[in-house]
Amino acid sequence: MAMIPSFFNNRRGGSIFDSFSAFDIWDPLKEFPFTSTSNSLLSRENSAFVNTRIDWKETPEAHVFKADLPGLKKEEVKVEIEDDRVLQISGDRNVEKEDKNDAWHRVERSSGKFLRRFRLPENAKMDQVKASMENGVLTVTVPKEEIKKPDVKAIEISG
């Protein structure tokens, strides 16, 4: 019951009709480390890992990965291919320097290291992978080999 905001006993003394009374202070996910808004380094690193969003689509010609990496420069991101057909995207979001005179009200932007790995299918051309970054979006394109269909030869049935 503790996770449900109280309409009648809220902490700010507002009424149930005050739009910011109960809901502004209620954080249903505050117990989970990946959504914590505390300043601890551990929770910030977990947040960075969880918040690295990557889409993977397959076109007839390639596998295309798109990662949202706002605020990062291409020099802060690594794209690597391992021998066992694993694409690895990693990087580091720097923690903003804190001034002792600053009073933080909310920390929602993630910082710290992130790492995502994807096992690529057999038809991926590992030697032709290309990566580009524009407006905070990393695009990794992995061309596909054409799968040769076996030649089919009709055999005449004698009889």
Residue pairs with C-beta under 8 A, 6 or more apart in sequence:
3 28
5 22
5 23
5 25
5 26
6 22
7 16
7 22
8 16
10 21
10 22
10 25
11 25
12 18
12 20
12 21
12 22
12 24
12 25
13 21
14 20
14 21
14 22
15 21
16 22
27 35
27 37
29 35
30 36
30 37
33 42
33 43
33 46
34 43
34 46
34 47
34 49
34 50
35 47
36 43
36 46
36 47
37 106
37 107
37 108
38 107
39 98
39 104
39 107
41 95
41 112
44 95
44 107
44 110
44 111
44 112
45 111
45 112
45 113
46 112
47 110
47 111
47 112
48 93
48 110
48 111
48 112
48 113
48 114
49 112
49 113
49 114
49 115
50 110
51 110
51 114
52 67
52 68
52 69
52 89
52 114
52 116
53 67
53 68
54 65
54 66
54 67
54 68
54 89
54 116
54 118
55 65
55 66
55 67
56 63
56 64
56 65
56 118
57 63
57 64
57 66
58 64
58 144
60 144
61 143
61 144
62 141
62 142
62 143
62 144
63 120
63 121
63 124
63 141
63 142
63 144
64 139
64 140
64 141
64 142
65 87
65 89
65 118
65 138
65 139
65 140
65 141
65 142
66 137
66 138
66 139
66 140
67 89
67 116
67 137
67 138
67 140
68 136
68 137
69 77
69 91
69 133
69 136
69 137
69 138
70 136
71 93
71 109
71 136
72 91
72 93
72 133
72 136
73 133
74 133
74 138
76 91
76 92
76 93
76 94
77 89
77 90
77 91
77 133
77 138
78 88
78 89
78 90
78 91
79 87
79 88
79 89
79 129
79 131
79 138
79 140
80 87
80 88
80 90
81 87
81 88
81 126
81 129
82 88
84 119
85 119
85 120
85 121
85 122
85 124
85 126
86 117
86 118
86 119
86 120
87 117
87 118
87 120
87 129
87 140
87 142
88 115
88 116
88 117
89 115
89 116
89 117
89 138
89 140
90 113
90 114
90 115
90 116
91 113
91 114
92 112
92 113
92 114
93 110
93 111
93 112
93 113
93 114
94 111
95 111
95 112
96 111
98 104
120 126
120 142
123 144
123 145
123 147
124 142
124 143
124 144
124 145
125 142
125 143
125 144
125 145
126 142
128 142
128 143
129 140
129 141
129 142
129 143
130 140
130 141
131 138
131 139
131 140
131 141
132 138
132 139
133 139
